[in-house]
Amino acid sequence: MTFTWILNTASLFAMTAGSLLFFLSLWQHPRSGDDELATEQERRDRQKHRRLYAIGGGVLSLWFVMQYLGVIWL
């Protein structure tokens, strides 16, 4: 096991954990006070963008998890 492999694994773990936290913060977000003041169109736009960011974060997280498992197993 080389030093480069250890650094690669550690950085991949950090990226995986970060992307999972990003995904979870978008997936189950707390309601903000701005939602009450926003118009219906603004609320729909926010939900649409939040959903798209959650999908993108989920795909990114899945990719990092697959890479991390590949590094561990190979």
Sequence and secondary structure as in RCSB ss.txt:
>XXXX:A:sequence
MTFTWILNTASLFAMTAGSLLFFLSLWQHPRSGDDELATEQERRDRQKHRRLYAIGGGVLSLWFVMQYLGVIWL
>XXXX:A:secstr
  HHHHHHHHHHHHHHHHHHHHHHHHHT    THHHHS HHHHHHHHHHHHHHHHHHHHHHHHHHHHHHHHHH 
